[in-house]
Amino acid sequence: MMKVTVYNCRSFDEKELFEQYGKELGIELILCPDAPDAENAALAKGSECIDIITSKMPADLLKVFADYGVKYITTRTIGYDHIDVKAAKELGMTVANAPYGPCGVADYAVMLILMTIRKMKRILERTNIQDYSLCGIQGRELKDLTVGVIGTGRIGKTVLKNLSGFGCKLLAYDLYESAEVKESGVPYVTLEEIWKNADVITLHAPLTDDNYHMIDQEAISRMKDGVMIVNTARGGLIDSEALIQGIESGKVGGAGLDVVENEFGLYYYDHKSDILNNRELAVLRGFPNVTVSHHMAFYTDDCVKTVVRDSLLGCKYFVEGRENPWEVA
Ligand code: NAI
């Protein structure tokens, strides 16, 4: 029976699904609750495939797995920038992802947009202490605003659809224009025009070498005063220090961040008694107009079921030498 070693397997939502799909697909599973490292890599001995989440997979760790005979790495995520794909290829390993439907993240992005324009963080903080005053919590209405959507792939397109009912003006930017988006009446504009015209900017592009810190001090200086920025894509798209300065100066009116720079090792663990070394996160979290969540826009019932099932199905296709729609490199 083929074997798959699963890392970061969560007992409260994934374990039962893994057991169910493992049985259905005829796969023996080794379920490890921890992130893959040089020590627990030995669990993958005898497994051609490993199944991971967002923990870093640098070249040296990949080599350890390759030496144990691992040939296929699937990540139960859409993004795969945490895996050194070039190194994996050089080691003869195949990399795959497990995309789930875009609706969970798209809903969440719209929620963060609404929370940001309606100052929801401040409102919640007040009701928690029975401060029912109104001063400082006046919001804005989407019908009066222009929303710039950067990245119009699966999630960006769904966000555009979701937002179309609110009566806001929509602008899109992508390296590749989608006919579907254009037919829906949303114009593609340059980044410069997004910076100049958008009251709200929402990010839905993957992090690549070319767009690292695409929102930096320079970009922020070109934006509208009071601009609100929502990031449910990847932390590295925004220079945190520039965002902090933008919030402090008032140039940026608010932000909703499901992702931040240097979140690896922090997210999905309970750190409440720990001293953390991510100062930018601490500062951003402290602002009353910045809502931070821990990279969980994806986290719905539908999503977890899909990634567990499809990551295992991809392993099966790989081992059986069948065409595998989830291979990314
Ligand atoms: P997708 O691949 O369907 O779409 C990405 C779009 O971004 C494509 O149209 C692509 O042409 C465009 N793009 C690439 N580079 C760009 C650039 N420099 N500027 C503008 N557009 C660019 O991906 P999908 O499914 O829509 O996901 C988007 C991103 O959302 C993922 O790459 C991932 O980083 C993030 N994500 C975050 C989650 C969360 O829980 N917060 C969950 C899932 C995805």
Residues whose N, C-alpha, C, O or C-beta is under 5 A from the ligand:
A	BS01	NAI	I78 G79 V105 I150 G151 T152 G153 R154 I155 G156 Y173 D174 L175 Y176 H204 A205 P206 L207 N211 T232 A233 R234 D258 H295 M296 A297 F298
